[in-house]
Amino acid sequence: DRVADPAQRDPETATIRDLGRSLRDDERFVSVLLPVGDGLLCGVRR
């Protein structure tokens, strides 16, 4: 819930957001967020 809440700005949450953004924007990878537990971010090289 913290990552989705824009009011959360602690370093851990910001790092998780940055990782997701970096993986999403990198054309070398296909990324997906799976609805497992708190969410499982997966990236596969193209």
PDBQT receptor file of N, H, CA, C and O in Angstrom, charges set to zero:
ATOM      1  N   ASP A   1       0.811  -1.201   0.000  1.00  0.00    +0.000 N 
ATOM      2  CA  ASP A   1       0.000   0.000   0.000  1.00  0.00    +0.000 C 
ATOM      3  C   ASP A   1       0.854   1.265   0.000  1.00  0.00    +0.000 C 
ATOM      4  O   ASP A   1       0.441   2.300  -0.523  1.00  0.00    +0.000 OA
ATOM      5  N   ARG A   2       2.041   1.177   0.585  1.00  0.00    +0.000 N 
ATOM      6  H   ARG A   2       2.377   0.337   1.010  1.00  0.00    +0.000 HD
ATOM      7  CA  ARG A   2       2.879   2.373   0.699  1.00  0.00    +0.000 C 
ATOM      8  C   ARG A   2       3.347   2.866  -0.657  1.00  0.00    +0.000 C 
ATOM      9  O   ARG A   2       3.377   4.073  -0.896  1.00  0.00    +0.000 OA
ATOM     10  N   VAL A   3       3.713   1.958  -1.550  1.00  0.00    +0.000 N 
ATOM     11  H   VAL A   3       3.688   0.977  -1.356  1.00  0.00    +0.000 HD
ATOM     12  CA  VAL A   3       4.253   2.373  -2.845  1.00  0.00    +0.000 C 
ATOM     13  C   VAL A   3       3.185   3.095  -3.658  1.00  0.00    +0.000 C 
ATOM     14  O   VAL A   3       3.492   4.046  -4.376  1.00  0.00    +0.000 OA
ATOM     15  N   ALA A   4       1.952   2.660  -3.553  1.00  0.00    +0.000 N 
ATOM     16  H   ALA A   4       1.702   1.887  -2.969  1.00  0.00    +0.000 HD
ATOM     17  CA  ALA A   4       0.860   3.278  -4.308  1.00  0.00    +0.000 C 
ATOM     18  C   ALA A   4       0.414   4.613  -3.708  1.00  0.00    +0.000 C 
ATOM     19  O   ALA A   4      -0.236   5.408  -4.385  1.00  0.00    +0.000 OA
ATOM     20  N   ASP A   5       0.755   4.860  -2.454  1.00  0.00    +0.000 N 
ATOM     21  H   ASP A   5       1.284   4.214  -1.904  1.00  0.00    +0.000 HD
ATOM     22  CA  ASP A   5       0.340   6.082  -1.773  1.00  0.00    +0.000 C 
ATOM     23  C   ASP A   5       1.350   7.199  -2.048  1.00  0.00    +0.000 C 
ATOM     24  O   ASP A   5       2.474   7.135  -1.550  1.00  0.00    +0.000 OA
ATOM     25  N   PRO A   6       0.978   8.227  -2.832  1.00  0.00    +0.000 N 
ATOM     26  CA  PRO A   6       1.926   9.287  -3.174  1.00  0.00    +0.000 C 
ATOM     27  C   PRO A   6       2.405  10.093  -1.963  1.00  0.00    +0.000 C 
ATOM     28  O   PRO A   6       3.418  10.787  -2.051  1.00  0.00    +0.000 OA
ATOM     29  N   ALA A   7       1.701  10.013  -0.848  1.00  0.00    +0.000 N 
ATOM     30  H   ALA A   7       0.878   9.450  -0.776  1.00  0.00    +0.000 HD
ATOM     31  CA  ALA A   7       2.116  10.743   0.350  1.00  0.00    +0.000 C 
ATOM     32  C   ALA A   7       3.322  10.087   1.025  1.00  0.00    +0.000 C 
ATOM     33  O   ALA A   7       4.023  10.732   1.804  1.00  0.00    +0.000 OA
ATOM     34  N   GLN A   8       3.561   8.821   0.731  1.00  0.00    +0.000 N 
ATOM     35  H   GLN A   8       2.991   8.297   0.098  1.00  0.00    +0.000 HD
ATOM     36  CA  GLN A   8       4.704   8.107   1.316  1.00  0.00    +0.000 C 
ATOM     37  C   GLN A   8       5.980   8.507   0.589  1.00  0.00    +0.000 C 
ATOM     38  O   GLN A   8       6.090   8.307  -0.621  1.00  0.00    +0.000 OA
ATOM     39  N   ARG A   9       6.937   9.065   1.305  1.00  0.00    +0.000 N 
ATOM     40  H   ARG A   9       6.847   9.227   2.287  1.00  0.00    +0.000 HD
ATOM     41  CA  ARG A   9       8.169   9.557   0.686  1.00  0.00    +0.000 C 
ATOM     42  C   ARG A   9       9.424   9.051   1.396  1.00  0.00    +0.000 C 
ATOM     43  O   ARG A   9      10.500   9.627   1.234  1.00  0.00    +0.000 OA
ATOM     44  N   ASP A  10       9.297   7.988   2.176  1.00  0.00    +0.000 N 
ATOM     45  H   ASP A  10       8.423   7.520   2.308  1.00  0.00    +0.000 HD
ATOM     46  CA  ASP A  10      10.472   7.472   2.871  1.00  0.00    +0.000 C 
ATOM     47  C   ASP A  10      11.439   6.843   1.862  1.00  0.00    +0.000 C 
ATOM     48  O   ASP A  10      11.019   6.470   0.766  1.00  0.00    +0.000 OA
ATOM     49  N   PRO A  11      12.714   6.719   2.207  1.00  0.00    +0.000 N 
ATOM     50  CA  PRO A  11      13.729   6.235   1.255  1.00  0.00    +0.000 C 
ATOM     51  C   PRO A  11      13.434   4.845   0.679  1.00  0.00    +0.000 C 
ATOM     52  O   PRO A  11      13.663   4.612  -0.508  1.00  0.00    +0.000 OA
ATOM     53  N   GLU A  12      12.939   3.934   1.491  1.00  0.00    +0.000 N 
ATOM     54  H   GLU A  12      12.753   4.123   2.455  1.00  0.00    +0.000 HD
ATOM     55  CA  GLU A  12      12.649   2.576   1.009  1.00  0.00    +0.000 C 
ATOM     56  C   GLU A  12      11.558   2.587  -0.055  1.00  0.00    +0.000 C 
ATOM     57  O   GLU A  12      11.694   1.942  -1.094  1.00  0.00    +0.000 OA
ATOM     58  N   THR A  13      10.482   3.314   0.203  1.00  0.00    +0.000 N 
ATOM     59  H   THR A  13      10.372   3.838   1.047  1.00  0.00    +0.000 HD
ATOM     60  CA  THR A  13       9.380   3.401  -0.751  1.00  0.00    +0.000 C 
ATOM     61  C   THR A  13       9.827   4.091  -2.034  1.00  0.00    +0.000 C 
ATOM     62  O   THR A  13       9.460   3.662  -3.128  1.00  0.00    +0.000 OA
ATOM     63  N   ALA A  14      10.610   5.148  -1.911  1.00  0.00    +0.000 N 
ATOM     64  H   ALA A  14      10.909   5.497  -1.022  1.00  0.00    +0.000 HD
ATOM     65  CA  ALA A  14      11.110   5.863  -3.092  1.00  0.00    +0.000 C 
ATOM     66  C   ALA A  14      12.001   4.963  -3.939  1.00  0.00    +0.000 C 
ATOM     67  O   ALA A  14      11.952   5.025  -5.168  1.00  0.00    +0.000 OA
ATOM     68  N   THR A  15      12.815   4.129  -3.296  1.00  0.00    +0.000 N 
ATOM     69  H   THR A  15      12.854   4.079  -2.298  1.00  0.00    +0.000 HD
ATOM     70  CA  THR A  15      13.688   3.204  -4.021  1.00  0.00    +0.000 C 
ATOM     71  C   THR A  15      12.878   2.179  -4.796  1.00  0.00    +0.000 C 
ATOM     72  O   THR A  15      13.205   1.865  -5.941  1.00  0.00    +0.000 OA
ATOM     73  N   ILE A  16      11.830   1.658  -4.186  1.00  0.00    +0.000 N 
ATOM     74  H   ILE A  16      11.564   1.913  -3.256  1.00  0.00    +0.000 HD
ATOM     75  CA  ILE A  16      10.970   0.682  -4.867  1.00  0.00    +0.000 C 
ATOM     76  C   ILE A  16      10.289   1.329  -6.068  1.00  0.00    +0.000 C 
ATOM     77  O   ILE A  16      10.196   0.720  -7.134  1.00  0.00    +0.000 OA
ATOM     78  N   ARG A  17       9.813   2.563  -5.898  1.00  0.00    +0.000 N 
ATOM     79  H   ARG A  17       9.888   3.058  -5.033  1.00  0.00    +0.000 HD
ATOM     80  CA  ARG A  17       9.201   3.281  -7.029  1.00  0.00    +0.000 C 
ATOM     81  C   ARG A  17      10.206   3.489  -8.157  1.00  0.00    +0.000 C 
ATOM     82  O   ARG A  17       9.882   3.290  -9.328  1.00  0.00    +0.000 OA
ATOM     83  N   ASP A  18      11.432   3.891  -7.800  1.00  0.00    +0.000 N 
ATOM     84  H   ASP A  18      11.695   4.053  -6.848  1.00  0.00    +0.000 HD
ATOM     85  CA  ASP A  18      12.472   4.122  -8.809  1.00  0.00    +0.000 C 
ATOM     86  C   ASP A  18      12.812   2.842  -9.555  1.00  0.00    +0.000 C 
ATOM     87  O   ASP A  18      13.007   2.867 -10.770  1.00  0.00    +0.000 OA
ATOM     88  N   LEU A  19      12.885   1.727  -8.845  1.00  0.00    +0.000 N 
ATOM     89  H   LEU A  19      12.727   1.706  -7.858  1.00  0.00    +0.000 HD
ATOM     90  CA  LEU A  19      13.167   0.447  -9.485  1.00  0.00    +0.000 C 
ATOM     91  C   LEU A  19      12.078   0.104 -10.494  1.00  0.00    +0.000 C 
ATOM     92  O   LEU A  19      12.380  -0.278 -11.624  1.00  0.00    +0.000 OA
ATOM     93  N   GLY A  20      10.827   0.235 -10.100  1.00  0.00    +0.000 N 
ATOM     94  H   GLY A  20      10.581   0.546  -9.181  1.00  0.00    +0.000 HD
ATOM     95  CA  GLY A  20       9.719  -0.049 -11.010  1.00  0.00    +0.000 C 
ATOM     96  C   GLY A  20       9.730   0.850 -12.227  1.00  0.00    +0.000 C 
ATOM     97  O   GLY A  20       9.490   0.396 -13.346  1.00  0.00    +0.000 OA
ATOM     98  N   ARG A  21      10.007   2.114 -12.014  1.00  0.00    +0.000 N 
ATOM     99  H   ARG A  21      10.202   2.483 -11.105  1.00  0.00    +0.000 HD
ATOM    100  CA  ARG A  21      10.066   3.081 -13.115  1.00  0.00    +0.000 C 
ATOM    101  C   ARG A  21      11.219   2.748 -14.061  1.00  0.00    +0.000 C 
ATOM    102  O   ARG A  21      11.057   2.795 -15.280  1.00  0.00    +0.000 OA
ATOM    103  N   SER A  22      12.372   2.416 -13.504  1.00  0.00    +0.000 N 
ATOM    104  H   SER A  22      12.504   2.378 -12.514  1.00  0.00    +0.000 HD
ATOM    105  CA  SER A  22      13.544   2.077 -14.322  1.00  0.00    +0.000 C 
ATOM    106  C   SER A  22      13.299   0.827 -15.150  1.00  0.00    +0.000 C 
ATOM    107  O   SER A  22      13.641   0.784 -16.332  1.00  0.00    +0.000 OA
ATOM    108  N   LEU A  23      12.716  -0.176 -14.542  1.00  0.00    +0.000 N 
ATOM    109  H   LEU A  23      12.439  -0.141 -13.582  1.00  0.00    +0.000 HD
ATOM    110  CA  LEU A  23      12.440  -1.421 -15.260  1.00  0.00    +0.000 C 
ATOM    111  C   LEU A  23      11.400  -1.189 -16.353  1.00  0.00    +0.000 C 
ATOM    112  O   LEU A  23      11.528  -1.716 -17.458  1.00  0.00    +0.000 OA
ATOM    113  N   ARG A  24      10.388  -0.415 -16.050  1.00  0.00    +0.000 N 
ATOM    114  H   ARG A  24      10.284   0.013 -15.152  1.00  0.00    +0.000 HD
ATOM    115  CA  ARG A  24       9.341  -0.112 -17.028  1.00  0.00    +0.000 C 
ATOM    116  C   ARG A  24       9.886   0.655 -18.227  1.00  0.00    +0.000 C 
ATOM    117  O   ARG A  24       9.486   0.402 -19.363  1.00  0.00    +0.000 OA
ATOM    118  N   ASP A  25      10.795   1.589 -17.976  1.00  0.00    +0.000 N 
ATOM    119  H   ASP A  25      11.120   1.794 -17.053  1.00  0.00    +0.000 HD
ATOM    120  CA  ASP A  25      11.309   2.450 -19.039  1.00  0.00    +0.000 C 
ATOM    121  C   ASP A  25      12.458   1.836 -19.837  1.00  0.00    +0.000 C 
ATOM    122  O   ASP A  25      12.834   2.371 -20.881  1.00  0.00    +0.000 OA
ATOM    123  N   ASP A  26      13.017   0.732 -19.368  1.00  0.00    +0.000 N 
ATOM    124  H   ASP A  26      12.712   0.298 -18.520  1.00  0.00    +0.000 HD
ATOM    125  CA  ASP A  26      14.154   0.095 -20.039  1.00  0.00    +0.000 C 
ATOM    126  C   ASP A  26      13.641  -0.826 -21.143  1.00  0.00    +0.000 C 
ATOM    127  O   ASP A  26      12.973  -1.823 -20.868  1.00  0.00    +0.000 OA
ATOM    128  N   GLU A  27      13.953  -0.490 -22.384  1.00  0.00    +0.000 N 
ATOM    129  H   GLU A  27      14.496   0.320 -22.608  1.00  0.00    +0.000 HD
ATOM    130  CA  GLU A  27      13.441  -1.255 -23.529  1.00  0.00    +0.000 C 
ATOM    131  C   GLU A  27      14.044  -2.646 -23.636  1.00  0.00    +0.000 C 
ATOM    132  O   GLU A  27      13.564  -3.464 -24.421  1.00  0.00    +0.000 OA
ATOM    133  N   ARG A  28      15.085  -2.929 -22.866  1.00  0.00    +0.000 N 
ATOM    134  H   ARG A  28      15.475  -2.265 -22.229  1.00  0.00    +0.000 HD
ATOM    135  CA  ARG A  28      15.690  -4.265 -22.899  1.00  0.00    +0.000 C 
ATOM    136  C   ARG A  28      14.864  -5.291 -22.139  1.00  0.00    +0.000 C 
ATOM    137  O   ARG A  28      15.110  -6.492 -22.245  1.00  0.00    +0.000 OA
ATOM    138  N   PHE A  29      13.873  -4.816 -21.364  1.00  0.00    +0.000 N 
ATOM    139  H   PHE A  29      13.672  -3.840 -21.278  1.00  0.00    +0.000 HD
ATOM    140  CA  PHE A  29      13.097  -5.706 -20.517  1.00  0.00    +0.000 C 
ATOM    141  C   PHE A  29      11.603  -5.606 -20.798  1.00  0.00    +0.000 C 
ATOM    142  O   PHE A  29      11.099  -4.573 -21.240  1.00  0.00    +0.000 OA
ATOM    143  N   VAL A  30      10.919  -6.698 -20.532  1.00  0.00    +0.000 N 
ATOM    144  H   VAL A  30      11.329  -7.537 -20.173  1.00  0.00    +0.000 HD
ATOM    145  CA  VAL A  30       9.462  -6.719 -20.456  1.00  0.00    +0.000 C 
ATOM    146  C   VAL A  30       9.172  -6.872 -18.970  1.00  0.00    +0.000 C 
ATOM    147  O   VAL A  30       9.690  -7.789 -18.332  1.00  0.00    +0.000 OA
ATOM    148  N   SER A  31       8.361  -5.997 -18.415  1.00  0.00    +0.000 N 
ATOM    149  H   SER A  31       7.940  -5.252 -18.933  1.00  0.00    +0.000 HD
ATOM    150  CA  SER A  31       8.092  -6.063 -16.982  1.00  0.00    +0.000 C 
ATOM    151  C   SER A  31       6.614  -6.301 -16.724  1.00  0.00    +0.000 C 
ATOM    152  O   SER A  31       5.749  -5.937 -17.521  1.00  0.00    +0.000 OA
ATOM    153  N   VAL A  32       6.355  -6.926 -15.580  1.00  0.00    +0.000 N 
ATOM    154  H   VAL A  32       7.058  -7.222 -14.933  1.00  0.00    +0.000 HD
ATOM    155  CA  VAL A  32       4.986  -7.186 -15.160  1.00  0.00    +0.000 C 
ATOM    156  C   VAL A  32       4.953  -7.158 -13.636  1.00  0.00    +0.000 C 
ATOM    157  O   VAL A  32       5.892  -7.607 -12.979  1.00  0.00    +0.000 OA
ATOM    158  N   LEU A  33       3.881  -6.635 -13.086  1.00  0.00    +0.000 N 
ATOM    159  H   LEU A  33       3.118  -6.270 -13.620  1.00  0.00    +0.000 HD
ATOM    160  CA  LEU A  33       3.670  -6.636 -11.646  1.00  0.00    +0.000 C 
ATOM    161  C   LEU A  33       2.583  -7.659 -11.356  1.00  0.00    +0.000 C 
ATOM    162  O   LEU A  33       1.428  -7.475 -11.742  1.00  0.00    +0.000 OA
ATOM    163  N   LEU A  34       2.955  -8.731 -10.679  1.00  0.00    +0.000 N 
ATOM    164  H   LEU A  34       3.893  -8.880 -10.365  1.00  0.00    +0.000 HD
ATOM    165  CA  LEU A  34       2.019  -9.813 -10.393  1.00  0.00    +0.000 C 
ATOM    166  C   LEU A  34       1.328  -9.572  -9.055  1.00  0.00    +0.000 C 
ATOM    167  O   LEU A  34       1.961  -9.125  -8.099  1.00  0.00    +0.000 OA
ATOM    168  N   PRO A  35       0.023  -9.869  -8.984  1.00  0.00    +0.000 N 
ATOM    169  CA  PRO A  35      -0.726  -9.643  -7.747  1.00  0.00    +0.000 C 
ATOM    170  C   PRO A  35      -0.522 -10.781  -6.749  1.00  0.00    +0.000 C 
ATOM    171  O   PRO A  35      -1.464 -11.501  -6.416  1.00  0.00    +0.000 OA
ATOM    172  N   VAL A  36       0.709 -10.936  -6.278  1.00  0.00    +0.000 N 
ATOM    173  H   VAL A  36       1.473 -10.351  -6.549  1.00  0.00    +0.000 HD
ATOM    174  CA  VAL A  36       1.051 -11.971  -5.305  1.00  0.00    +0.000 C 
ATOM    175  C   VAL A  36       1.501 -11.271  -4.028  1.00  0.00    +0.000 C 
ATOM    176  O   VAL A  36       2.450 -10.488  -4.060  1.00  0.00    +0.000 OA
ATOM    177  N   GLY A  37       0.851 -11.534  -2.928  1.00  0.00    +0.000 N 
ATOM    178  H   GLY A  37       0.079 -12.170  -2.902  1.00  0.00    +0.000 HD
ATOM    179  CA  GLY A  37       1.212 -10.869  -1.675  1.00  0.00    +0.000 C 
ATOM    180  C   GLY A  37       1.102  -9.364  -1.818  1.00  0.00    +0.000 C 
ATOM    181  O   GLY A  37       0.038  -8.838  -2.145  1.00  0.00    +0.000 OA
ATOM    182  N   ASP A  38       2.212  -8.669  -1.569  1.00  0.00    +0.000 N 
ATOM    183  H   ASP A  38       3.076  -9.096  -1.303  1.00  0.00    +0.000 HD
ATOM    184  CA  ASP A  38       2.251  -7.208  -1.714  1.00  0.00    +0.000 C 
ATOM    185  C   ASP A  38       2.548  -6.786  -3.138  1.00  0.00    +0.000 C 
ATOM    186  O   ASP A  38       2.632  -5.593  -3.431  1.00  0.00    +0.000 OA
ATOM    187  N   GLY A  39       2.710  -7.764  -4.033  1.00  0.00    +0.000 N 
ATOM    188  H   GLY A  39       2.643  -8.732  -3.795  1.00  0.00    +0.000 HD
ATOM    189  CA  GLY A  39       3.042  -7.489  -5.427  1.00  0.00    +0.000 C 
ATOM    190  C   GLY A  39       4.434  -8.008  -5.729  1.00  0.00    +0.000 C 
ATOM    191  O   GLY A  39       5.360  -7.826  -4.938  1.00  0.00    +0.000 OA
ATOM    192  N   LEU A  40       4.578  -8.649  -6.861  1.00  0.00    +0.000 N 
ATOM    193  H   LEU A  40       3.826  -8.797  -7.503  1.00  0.00    +0.000 HD
ATOM    194  CA  LEU A  40       5.858  -9.206  -7.279  1.00  0.00    +0.000 C 
ATOM    195  C   LEU A  40       6.209  -8.602  -8.623  1.00  0.00    +0.000 C 
ATOM    196  O   LEU A  40       5.539  -8.861  -9.622  1.00  0.00    +0.000 OA
ATOM    197  N   LEU A  41       7.260  -7.797  -8.647  1.00  0.00    +0.000 N 
ATOM    198  H   LEU A  41       7.805  -7.588  -7.835  1.00  0.00    +0.000 HD
ATOM    199  CA  LEU A  41       7.713  -7.151  -9.873  1.00  0.00    +0.000 C 
ATOM    200  C   LEU A  41       8.681  -8.087 -10.580  1.00  0.00    +0.000 C 
ATOM    201  O   LEU A  41       9.691  -8.493 -10.004  1.00  0.00    +0.000 OA
ATOM    202  N   CYS A  42       8.377  -8.429 -11.822  1.00  0.00    +0.000 N 
ATOM    203  H   CYS A  42       7.557  -8.100 -12.290  1.00  0.00    +0.000 HD
ATOM    204  CA  CYS A  42       9.224  -9.330 -12.604  1.00  0.00    +0.000 C 
ATOM    205  C   CYS A  42       9.672  -8.622 -13.872  1.00  0.00    +0.000 C 
ATOM    206  O   CYS A  42       8.914  -7.868 -14.482  1.00  0.00    +0.000 OA
ATOM    207  N   GLY A  43      10.909  -8.877 -14.254  1.00  0.00    +0.000 N 
ATOM    208  H   GLY A  43      11.524  -9.490 -13.759  1.00  0.00    +0.000 HD
ATOM    209  CA  GLY A  43      11.446  -8.334 -15.498  1.00  0.00    +0.000 C 
ATOM    210  C   GLY A  43      12.154  -9.439 -16.256  1.00  0.00    +0.000 C 
ATOM    211  O   GLY A  43      12.919 -10.207 -15.674  1.00  0.00    +0.000 OA
ATOM    212  N   VAL A  44      11.900  -9.521 -17.549  1.00  0.00    +0.000 N 
ATOM    213  H   VAL A  44      11.278  -8.897 -18.022  1.00  0.00    +0.000 HD
ATOM    214  CA  VAL A  44      12.513 -10.539 -18.405  1.00  0.00    +0.000 C 
ATOM    215  C   VAL A  44      13.191  -9.823 -19.558  1.00  0.00    +0.000 C 
ATOM    216  O   VAL A  44      12.600  -8.955 -20.202  1.00  0.00    +0.000 OA
ATOM    217  N   ARG A  45      14.455 -10.203 -19.815  1.00  0.00    +0.000 N 
ATOM    218  H   ARG A  45      14.935 -10.908 -19.292  1.00  0.00    +0.000 HD
ATOM    219  CA  ARG A  45      15.153  -9.596 -20.951  1.00  0.00    +0.000 C 
ATOM    220  C   ARG A  45      14.490 -10.000 -22.246  1.00  0.00    +0.000 C 
ATOM    221  O   ARG A  45      14.059 -11.142 -22.404  1.00  0.00    +0.000 OA
ATOM    222  N   ARG A  46      14.407  -9.057 -23.179  1.00  0.00    +0.000 N 
ATOM    223  H   ARG A  46      14.757  -8.129 -23.051  1.00  0.00    +0.000 HD
ATOM    224  CA  ARG A  46      13.820  -9.336 -24.492  1.00  0.00    +0.000 C 
ATOM    225  C   ARG A  46      14.751 -10.170 -25.310  1.00  0.00    +0.000 C 
ATOM    226  O   ARG A  46      14.434 -10.511 -26.450  1.00  0.00    +0.000 OA
TER     227      ARG A  46
